[in-house]
Amino acid sequence: MTAAPQLVVHRDKELMAQAAAARLITKIVDAQAARGFASVVLTGGRNGNGLLTALSSSAAKDAIDWSRLDLWWGDERFLPDGDPERNYTQAKEALLDSVPLNPARVHPMPASDGAYEVDAAAEMYAAELTAAAGPEDHGRVPTFDVLMLGVGPDTHVASLFPELPAVRESERTVVGVHGAPKPPPVRITLTLPAIRSAREVWLLAAGEDKANAAAIALSGAGEVQAPAAGAYGRARTLWLLDAAAASQLPRDLYPPASP
């Protein structure tokens, strides 16, 4: 039985991004103190990139040993390397190019200008995850410390869209996506089994356009119809929202918004 998700609601998206960045810094530093390294899965979109931008401007980021941080991605648009629409490109601009990462610990998903199509590229990323998993992980992916997901207006997370085959996947950890309703149509994504391997899953939602999705996902909807409802961590599932995204939730689900 998974623990009920925890909700933190902030006044606006800027405060949410700053608070989430501070929370992530603490989590990374604690993991590095305990084990010598930390493992994080990044997400794209306006909220994921907003968090990275806030982290980049935080003085506390220097507490992280960036050379001992493993970075993965939850999904990627299958576009050429360097394309401005790729999550990896946007993450580099928001944060990664400005911190001293170990390139061997940064694991972007394959780009479309390689010598393989999307399903083979997904298999390659799955193999990379398996190679990084240790005996203590008890599975085919590392036990990520934090896996972040943006929540789409249609309740999609990563590139798991309602009713599409990828959200029904129960065996593979990474799959190619064809015909996504949001452009571009071809993508690579972690599956729900891979997402659920994380110690903590953080779902980010800000803006009025996310309010209905948050309400549906937190109301007991099925994961095939509302993929965000199926995203949860082994130890903790945390929804980080602004007041606009939380506006359709019952008030008994969360405490008053922080100042």
C-alpha positions, 0 to 999 in steps of 0.5 A: 500500500503506497502512502497518500501523497503530500501536498504543499501549496505556495502562493504563486509559481515563483515562490513554488519554484524557489521553495522546490529548488531549496527542497531539492538542494537539501535532498541532494546534500543529505543523500550525498552526506549519507551515500557519497552521491545523489541521483535525480531525474529532471523534468522539462516544461515551464515548471521543471525549467522554472525550478532549475532557473531558481536553483541556478540563482540560489546561493545554497547551490554551492552546498551540492557536490555537483561532481557526485550528482547523477542526472537522468531525464523522465522523458524527451522530445525525439528531436536532433541534438541541440534542438531548443525544444529538447528538455536536455537543451533547456536544462543546460541553458537553465542550470547545467552549463553553469555548474561543475557536473561530471559529464559521465554522470549526466545521462540525456536521452538519445537525440533523433539524429543518431543512427537509430529510431525512437524505439531502439533509442528507448531500449538504449536508455533502458540499458543505460539505466540497468547498467547504472543500477546496483544490487541494492536497487533490486531492479533494472533502474537505479533507486533515484533520490528524487524524480520530478514530473511536471503535470500537464493540463490533460494529467500527463506526466513525462510523455505518458499521455492518457489512454496511450499505450505507454501508460499501460506499460508494465514491464519495460522501463523506457519506451518510445512514444508515437502519436503524442497529442502534444507536439512533437508526436515522437518522444521517449519516456520512462514508464510508470514502473521506472517512475515508481522505483524512485524514493521520492516522486515530486509532481509540479503543477502551477497555473490555472490550466493545471487546476483541473488536472490536479483535482482529477489526479488527486481524486482517485482517478485511474492511471490510464485515464489520468497518468499523474494518478499513477506516479508515486514514490517508494517512500514519498509522493509530493505534490508541489503546487501554486494556489492557482493549480490547487484552486479546485482541490478540496481545502481539507487536502492541504494546509493554507498556502505559505506566505 
